[in-house]
Amino acid sequence: MISYRPFFETLLRKNVTEYQLIFKQGISANTIHRMKHGEAISTKTIDTLCFILNCPVSDILEYVRDT
């Protein structure tokens, strides 16, 4: 299962709010909603988030094995 926990930790660490991503960077509110609920997002969106946050993919998502 893909987890977006690192994304929310990265936002805190870099002092970036969801509001800034949505209203200043143009990230869709639906994208943030999908990430909060563990739903799929596109690789293009992951690329955009990495660019905005200046971070590697591992700071956006991680693979968590289902038990």
KOLTIVO-57876 format. One record per residue: residue number from 1; x, y, z of N, C-alpha, C in turn. Coordinates in Angstrom, 1 decimal. Each point is the difference from the previous one (the first is absolute). Example, Ala and Ser with C-alpha at 12.3 -4.5 7.8 and 13.67 -1.06 7.14 Angstrom:
<firos>
+-----+--------+--------+--------+--------+--------+--------+--------+--------+--------+
| pos |     nx |     ny |     nz |    cax |    cay |    caz |     cx |     cy |     cz |
+-----+--------+--------+--------+--------+--------+--------+--------+--------+--------+
|   1 |   13.2 |   -5.7 |    7.8 |   -0.9 |    1.2 |    0.0 |    0.9 |    1.2 |    0.0 |
|   2 |   -0.4 |    1.1 |   -0.7 |    0.9 |    1.1 |    0.0 |   -0.8 |    1.1 |    0.8 |
+-----+--------+--------+--------+--------+--------+--------+--------+--------+--------+
</firos>
This chain:
<firos>
+-----+--------+--------+--------+--------+--------+--------+--------+--------+--------+
| pos |     nx |     ny |     nz |    cax |    cay |    caz |     cx |     cy |     cz |
+-----+--------+--------+--------+--------+--------+--------+--------+--------+--------+
|   1 |    0.8 |   -1.2 |    0.0 |   -0.8 |    1.2 |    0.0 |    0.9 |    1.2 |    0.0 |
|   2 |   -0.4 |    1.0 |   -0.7 |    0.7 |    1.3 |   -0.1 |   -0.5 |    0.9 |    1.1 |
|   3 |    0.9 |    0.6 |    0.8 |   -0.3 |    0.9 |    1.1 |    0.6 |    1.4 |   -0.3 |
|   4 |   -0.8 |    1.0 |    0.2 |    0.4 |    1.4 |   -0.2 |    0.5 |    0.6 |    1.3 |
|   5 |    0.2 |   -0.8 |    1.0 |    0.4 |    0.6 |    1.3 |    1.3 |    0.8 |   -0.1 |
|   6 |    1.0 |   -0.4 |   -0.8 |    1.2 |    0.9 |   -0.1 |   -0.4 |    1.4 |   -0.6 |
|   7 |   -1.0 |    0.0 |   -0.9 |   -0.4 |    1.3 |   -0.5 |   -0.4 |    1.0 |    1.0 |
|   8 |   -0.9 |   -0.4 |    0.9 |   -0.5 |    0.8 |    1.1 |    1.1 |    0.4 |    1.0 |
|   9 |    1.0 |   -0.9 |    0.2 |    1.1 |    0.3 |    0.9 |    0.9 |    1.0 |   -0.7 |
|  10 |    0.2 |   -0.1 |   -1.3 |    0.8 |    0.9 |   -0.8 |   -0.6 |    1.4 |    0.1 |
|  11 |   -1.3 |    0.1 |   -0.2 |   -0.7 |    1.3 |    0.1 |    0.3 |    0.6 |    1.4 |
|  12 |   -0.1 |   -0.7 |    1.0 |    0.3 |    0.5 |    1.4 |    1.5 |    0.5 |    0.1 |
|  13 |    0.9 |   -0.9 |   -0.5 |    1.4 |    0.3 |    0.1 |    0.4 |    1.2 |   -0.8 |
|  14 |   -0.7 |    0.2 |   -1.1 |    0.4 |    1.2 |   -0.9 |   -0.9 |    1.2 |    0.3 |
|  15 |   -0.9 |   -0.2 |    0.9 |   -0.9 |    1.1 |    0.4 |   -0.8 |    0.5 |   -1.2 |
|  16 |   -0.6 |   -0.9 |   -0.7 |   -0.9 |    0.2 |   -1.2 |   -1.4 |   -0.5 |    0.4 |
|  17 |   -1.0 |    0.9 |   -0.3 |   -1.3 |   -0.4 |    0.4 |   -0.7 |   -0.6 |   -1.3 |
|  18 |   -1.1 |   -0.7 |    0.3 |   -0.8 |   -0.5 |   -1.1 |   -0.6 |    1.2 |   -0.8 |
|  19 |   -0.4 |    1.0 |    0.8 |   -0.5 |    1.3 |   -0.7 |    1.0 |    0.5 |   -1.0 |
|  20 |    1.3 |    0.1 |    0.4 |    1.0 |    0.5 |   -0.9 |    0.1 |   -0.9 |   -1.3 |
|  21 |   -0.1 |   -1.3 |    0.2 |    0.1 |   -0.9 |   -1.2 |   -1.2 |    0.2 |   -0.9 |
|  22 |   -1.2 |    0.2 |    0.6 |   -1.2 |    0.1 |   -0.8 |   -0.1 |    1.4 |   -0.7 |
|  23 |    0.1 |    1.1 |    0.8 |   -0.3 |    1.3 |   -0.5 |    1.2 |    0.7 |   -0.6 |
|  24 |    1.2 |   -0.3 |    0.4 |    1.2 |    0.7 |   -0.5 |    0.8 |   -0.9 |   -1.0 |
|  25 |   -0.1 |   -1.3 |    0.1 |    0.7 |   -0.9 |   -0.9 |   -0.8 |   -0.7 |   -1.0 |
|  26 |   -1.4 |    0.1 |    0.1 |   -0.9 |   -0.6 |   -1.0 |   -0.2 |   -1.4 |    0.2 |
|  27 |    0.3 |   -0.6 |    1.1 |   -0.3 |   -1.5 |    0.2 |   -1.5 |   -0.1 |    0.3 |
|  28 |   -0.6 |   -0.9 |   -0.6 |   -1.5 |   -0.2 |    0.1 |   -0.3 |   -0.4 |    1.5 |
|  29 |   -1.1 |    0.6 |    0.5 |   -0.5 |   -0.4 |    1.3 |   -0.4 |   -1.5 |    0.0 |
|  30 |   -0.5 |   -0.5 |   -1.1 |   -0.3 |   -1.4 |   -0.2 |    1.2 |   -0.9 |    0.2 |
|  31 |    1.1 |    0.5 |   -0.5 |    1.3 |   -0.8 |    0.1 |    0.3 |   -0.2 |    1.5 |
|  32 |    0.0 |    1.1 |    0.7 |    0.3 |    0.0 |    1.5 |   -1.0 |   -1.0 |    0.7 |
|  33 |   -1.3 |    0.1 |   -0.4 |   -1.0 |   -0.8 |    0.5 |    0.3 |   -1.5 |   -0.2 |
|  34 |    0.4 |   -0.3 |   -1.3 |    0.3 |   -1.4 |   -0.4 |    1.2 |   -0.5 |    0.8 |
|  35 |    1.0 |    0.8 |    0.2 |    1.1 |   -0.4 |    0.8 |   -0.3 |   -0.3 |    1.5 |
|  36 |   -0.9 |    0.9 |    0.5 |   -0.4 |   -0.2 |    1.4 |   -0.7 |   -1.4 |    0.2 |
|  37 |   -0.7 |   -0.4 |   -1.1 |   -0.8 |   -1.2 |    0.1 |    0.8 |   -1.2 |   -0.6 |
|  38 |    1.2 |    0.1 |   -0.3 |    0.9 |   -1.1 |   -0.6 |   -0.4 |   -0.4 |   -1.4 |
|  39 |   -0.6 |    0.9 |   -0.7 |   -0.4 |   -0.4 |   -1.4 |    1.1 |    0.4 |   -1.0 |
|  40 |   -0.1 |   -0.5 |   -1.2 |    1.1 |    0.2 |   -1.0 |    0.1 |    1.4 |   -0.5 |
|  41 |    1.2 |    0.4 |   -0.3 |    0.2 |    1.3 |   -0.7 |    1.0 |   -0.3 |   -1.1 |
|  42 |    0.0 |    0.9 |   -1.0 |    0.9 |   -0.3 |   -1.1 |    1.5 |    0.2 |    0.2 |
|  43 |    0.8 |   -0.6 |   -0.8 |    1.4 |    0.2 |    0.1 |    0.4 |    1.5 |   -0.3 |
|  44 |   -0.8 |    0.6 |   -0.9 |    0.2 |    1.4 |   -0.3 |   -0.2 |    0.9 |    1.2 |
|  45 |   -1.0 |   -0.3 |    0.8 |   -0.3 |    0.7 |    1.3 |    1.2 |   -0.2 |    1.0 |
|  46 |    0.4 |   -1.2 |    0.1 |    1.2 |   -0.3 |    0.8 |    1.2 |    0.8 |   -0.4 |
|  47 |    0.2 |    0.0 |   -1.3 |    1.1 |    0.8 |   -0.5 |   -0.1 |    1.5 |    0.3 |
|  48 |   -1.2 |    0.5 |   -0.1 |   -0.3 |    1.4 |    0.3 |    0.2 |    0.3 |    1.5 |
|  49 |   -0.5 |   -0.9 |    0.8 |    0.2 |    0.2 |    1.5 |    1.5 |    0.0 |    0.3 |
|  50 |    0.8 |   -0.9 |   -0.6 |    1.4 |   -0.1 |    0.3 |    0.7 |    1.3 |   -0.4 |
|  51 |   -0.4 |    0.5 |   -1.2 |    0.5 |    1.3 |   -0.4 |   -0.3 |    1.2 |    0.9 |
|  52 |   -1.3 |    0.1 |    0.4 |   -0.4 |    1.0 |    0.9 |    0.7 |    0.0 |    1.3 |
|  53 |    0.1 |   -1.3 |    0.6 |    0.6 |   -0.1 |    1.3 |    1.5 |   -0.3 |    0.0 |
|  54 |    0.5 |   -0.1 |   -1.2 |    1.5 |   -0.2 |   -0.2 |    0.4 |   -1.2 |    0.8 |
|  55 |   -0.6 |   -1.1 |   -0.3 |    0.3 |   -1.2 |    0.8 |   -0.1 |   -1.3 |   -0.9 |
|  56 |    0.6 |   -1.1 |    0.5 |   -0.1 |   -1.2 |   -0.8 |   -1.4 |   -0.7 |    0.2 |
|  57 |   -0.3 |   -1.0 |   -0.9 |   -1.3 |   -0.7 |    0.1 |   -0.2 |   -0.6 |    1.4 |
|  58 |    1.1 |   -0.5 |    0.6 |   -0.2 |   -0.6 |    1.3 |   -0.5 |    1.0 |    1.1 |
|  59 |    0.1 |    1.3 |   -0.3 |   -0.6 |    0.9 |    1.0 |   -1.5 |    0.3 |   -0.3 |
|  60 |   -0.5 |   -0.7 |   -1.1 |   -1.4 |    0.2 |   -0.3 |   -0.8 |   -1.3 |    0.3 |
|  61 |    0.5 |   -1.2 |   -0.3 |   -0.7 |   -1.2 |    0.2 |    1.0 |   -1.1 |    0.4 |
|  62 |   -0.7 |   -1.1 |    0.6 |    0.8 |   -1.2 |    0.3 |   -0.9 |   -1.2 |   -0.2 |
|  63 |    0.6 |   -1.1 |   -0.2 |   -0.7 |   -1.3 |   -0.1 |   -0.1 |   -0.6 |    1.3 |
|  64 |   -1.2 |   -0.4 |    0.4 |   -0.2 |   -0.7 |    1.3 |   -0.7 |   -1.4 |   -0.4 |
|  65 |    0.7 |   -1.0 |    0.4 |   -0.5 |   -1.4 |   -0.3 |   -1.3 |   -0.2 |    0.8 |
|  66 |   -1.0 |   -0.5 |   -0.7 |   -1.2 |   -0.4 |    0.7 |    0.3 |   -1.3 |    0.9 |
|  67 |   -0.6 |    0.0 |    1.2 |    0.2 |   -1.2 |    0.8 |   -1.2 |   -0.8 |    0.1 |
+-----+--------+--------+--------+--------+--------+--------+--------+--------+--------+
</firos>
